[in-house]
């Protein structure tokens, strides 16, 4: 299937000369099956060239360490690899809204060769949070328009912030935190940043991710398996401040990538029981039943060769508007019907577009694909699969 290229933002890394294909106004290779290298016209092209001075001559990574969009990708936040600077782009104009350094971020001051967590932009594109992996006791919320700190979340009781997520309509920010001896689901009202949710997570849980649901009152957390405990999804009512129910995923010894449907009824998960025993499956969390298999292991070992499992490396899952399931794998993007497993669209990109390596790829809440191309410039593309 073809891919519609919606927006291109070109970010310069240093002052090297640009390849011919990266010059302003030059045609851009179409994002099509096989990573086609011929130049094609596109619906719309917006670009900008932003100097990112390389402050560390020994830094091997270049371009972009992490990026995150608002729900409609109208705002894209970027953590630079060439400098500690953080950037926020306007998708419609391709221009930088604001840029800043954060002296409190250890990635800015020390080792920038490691990725921090992707920036988190609110669904309406008004505020942004940049995170690192070192488990800060506080979280800075910044205004997108200025980069200024709006509020700092956390108090003396919190020893570590884990995963954070906005509610689908953006009125709440939730976080998994360690508060003294407890694991806690905490929540803040975005209108005034008052904490209005504090739910102690049941014993023997170490949630790995959280998923606020579209009903505005339910948050699901996922704990990965740790033998003998199986993977588990827990549901919390944040209005009543209580644990509601659990869904135990007993089929798999290890689970890696998850997605929860906005209504909380479907779970897509990559399960791993070892070589030739992996699958991407969908479960109904109301009926506790398996309903479809999107992909599964296949032994494709060549005679005399080392064991080779055809199961793809799945880097991301996202339930899309309309109920379809988007899958980002190692060398393709696909859309499936989660109830039947049927494939509706696929783009086999081969990890490159026009000879340039794809270094980042993620699915936005609106169904668009956000990606980065490496090269003398770092290019951000927002694309959509044609079904």
N, C-alpha and C positions, 0 to 999 in steps of 0.2 A: 504494500500500500504506500501511497505517496505521503509526504510530510509537508505541511504548509509552514513556511518560515515566516514568522510574524514580525519579529524584531531582532536586530543585530546591534550589539554595543561592542565596539572595539576598544580595548584598554591597552595602552602602550606600556611595555615593561622596559624602561630605560630609553636610550637614544639610538638604538641600532636601526639600520635601514630596514624598511618594510619589504617583504616579498611583494611581487607584482599584484598578487591576488588580494593583498590587504590594503592597497592604496584606496583612499577615500574615493567613492564613486565606482570602483572596480566591481564587476559582477561577482557574485558569491556562489560557490557550488551549491546546487540544490541538495537538500537533505533527503536523499532518496535511497531505496534499497541498494545495498552494496557500497554505500558511501561514494556515490558517483563523483567523478572529478571534473566533468564538463561544466562550464559556466551556464547558468540559466537565470532568466529574470525571475524576480520574486514579487509578491504582492506589495510589499512595503519594506523600505530599508531606512533605518535610523541608526546613526552611529556617532560616536564621539571618541576623541583621542585624549586620554588623560595621562600625563607623565607620572610614573610611580618610581621615584628615585631608588636605586638599589643601594641601601645603606650598609649592607653586609656582603662583601665580595666573596665570602665563603659559603653563602647560602645556595644550596643546590636547587631547591624548589624555586620556581618562578611563576608568575601569573597570579592565580587565585587559590588560596587555601580553603576557603569556605564561602558559600553564598546561600542566601535564603530570600524567598519572595513573599509578598503579601498574597492574599488568597487569589487575586486576579493577576498577579505578577506586575501590577502597575508600579510597585516599588520593589527594588532589588537591593539587598544589603550585601556587601562584599568585605571579606577579610583578605587583605593583600598578602602575598608571599614575598614580594620584593621589598616591602617596608612594613613597619608596624601599623601603618595607616589603615583606617577603616573608611569605606566609602558607601554612600547610599545613592543609587541611581533612580532617576525618573524614567520609567519604561517608555512613556509616550514621546519624550523628547530625546532620550539618550544622554541627557546631561546629568552631571553630578549635582545632587541636591545639597549634600554637605559631606565633609570629610573631617576626620579627627584622629588623634592618638589617645590611647588610654593608658596612663602610666601605671595603673593598678592591675593591668592584665599582664601576667607573666610571659605570655606569648609575645607581647610587644617588647618587653625588656630583655628577654633571654632567648630561649630556643624556639624559633619560628619555623623550624623544619617539620614540626609536628602539627597536625591539624587540631584546631579547637572545634567545639561543637558548631554546627552551622548557625548563622545569625537567625534570630526569630523575629519576624515582622508581624505586627498585629494584622488581622484580616482586613481592616480598613486602611492600612498603610500609614497610620498616625504615629505609632511608637515602634521601637526596635530594641532588641536585647542581644548583645554579643556575649558569648560564653566561652570559657576555656574548660579543659577537662580536670582541673586541679581541685574542684570541689569547694568553691568559695562559700563563705558563710552568708554572703549577701549577693544580691542581683541588682545591677543598675538598669533602669528603664529610661531610655532616651527618646526625645522628641525627634521624629524623622526630619522635620523641616529645618531644625537648627543643630541637631546633634547634642543638645544640652540634656543633662540628666534631669528627668522629671521627678523621679523618686528612687530611693534605694530600699529594696525589700529585704527583710530578714531582721532578726533580733538576737539577743544573747542566748536564747534557748535553741536556736538553730545552729547546728555544727556543720551542716553540709547540704547544699542544694543539688538534687539530682535532675532528672528530666523536667522540663517545663513546657507548657502548651496553653495557647489561648483557646477559649471556647469558640465554636464555629461562628457565632455572631460577634465575637470580640468583646463582650461585656465583662468577661472574667479571665483571670490568668491563674492557672493551676500549676502546682509544683509538687514533686516528690522530695521530701526533705527528711533529714535526720534531726530529730529534736531530742537532745539528751540521749535517752535509751530507747526511744521509740522511732519507728518509721511512720511518717505522717503524710496524709494528703492535705496540702494547704491550698487556700484559694484567696485571691484578692479581687475586689471589685474595681474595675478599671476606671470608673467615673471619679472615684476619690481615693483609690488605692488603699482602702481599708480592708484588713483581713477579715473575711466573713466565713471562712471554712477552715476547720481544723479537725480532721478525722484520724484517729489512731488506726493504723492498718493492722489487721489481725496478726497474731504470732506466726512465726515461721514463714513470713513473706518477705521477699526482697524485690519489690517491683522494678522492672527494667524499663517500662514505658508506661505512658498514660494517654488516654484518649477521651477527651470531653465529647459527649454526644449531642446530637442536634436538638434533643428535647429540653436542653437548658438545665436539667436537674440531675443528670446521670454522668458519672465519670467512670470509665473502665481502666483498670491497671492490669498489666501483664507481668507475671513472674516467670522467668525461664526455669527449666527443670534443673534440679540438683539432686541426684539420686540419694535416697529413694523417692524424693518428691517429684511429681510430674509438673509440667507447665500448667499454669492456672491463670484464668481471667477473673478478676474480682470486680464487682459492680458496687458503686457507692452512690447514695442519694445525698447530694451536697446541700439540698434544702433542709432535709430532715437530719443531716449530719450523722449518717449511719451507714454501716455495711449492709448490703441488700442480699446479694447472692454470689455464687461462684460457678465458673465453668471450668472443669478439670479436663485437660487435654492429655488423655492417657496413652495415645497412640505412639508418641515419639519420645525417645530418650534425650534428644536435643532439638531445640527450636531456635531459628536464627532471625527470621524476618517476619513481621506481622503487619496486618492492616485490619481495622475494625470498621464496619460499615457505620455511617452516621446515625442510623437508627439502633445500632447495638445488637442487631440480630445475626449478623454474619461475621465470621472470623476467617481471614485468609492467612495461612501460615506455611512456612517452609519447614518441614520436618526432616530429621536426619537420624537414621538408625544405623549408619555406617555405609560402606561401599555397596553400591547397587541397591540401596534401600533408602532412597530419599524421594520426597514428593512435595509438590506445592498443592495444598488442598484447601477446600472451603468447608467450614462447618456452620451449622445453624445453632446459635447459642441459646435459642428458646427451647428447641426440641432435643438438644444435645446430640444431634446426628450429623454424620458426614454427608455432604450433599453433592460434591463434585471434586474431580481431580483435574487440575490445570496442566501439570507436568509431573512426570515421574521418571525414576532411574531406568536406564537401559544400558546393558553391557555392550559396548562397542569396541572392546579390546581387539586389536589386530593380532593375527597369529604370530606368536613369538614375542609379542610386545608386552609392555607393562599394563596392568589393569587400568581401564579407562571407562569412566562412568559418563554418559552423555548428559546427565542432569546439569542444567545451567547454573551458573553463579547468579543468584537473584540479589540485586542490590537495593531494590525498593518495591513496595506494593502500595497502591492507593486506590480506594474506592472513589469513583468519579461521579459527577452529576449524571443522573439517569440510572445509576446502579451498577454500571460496568466496573470491572476490576482492571486497573492498569498495572502492568508488570514491567519493571526495568531489570533486564538480565545483562550478562556480560557483554553480549554483542548485538542485542536487539531490544526493541520496545514493542510490547504487544498489549492489546485490549481483549478481554475475555468476558463472556457471560458467566458470572460466578455461580449461577444456579445449574448450568449444564456443563461448564468448562469449555464451551465452544469458543474458538478464536474468532474475533470479529475484525481485527486489523493487526498488522505487524509491519515493523520497519527494521530490516536487518542492516545495521550501519557498519558492522565490522570494526567498531571502536574508533572510527575516524570519519571525517567529512572533508572531501577535497584534499586528502593527504595529510590533514591535520588531526592530531590525536584528541579524542574526547576525554577530558580529565575529570569532569563532574557531570552528573546527570540526575535530575530528580523530577517528580511529577507534582505539579501544583494542584491545589484544591479544585480549580476550575477545569482541569483536564489538560492543560498545556504542559509542555515539557521544557524544563529549564536546563541548559547545558553550557559547558565551557569548552572552547577549543584552545589547545596550546599552540605555541609557535613564537615567532618574534613578537607577536602581540597576543594578548589573551582576549578572546572573543566570546562574549555572552550571547547566546541565542535563545529565543523563546519560540517554540514550535508546537504544532499540533498534528496528531495523526488524522488522516482522512479515513473514515470508516467506509 
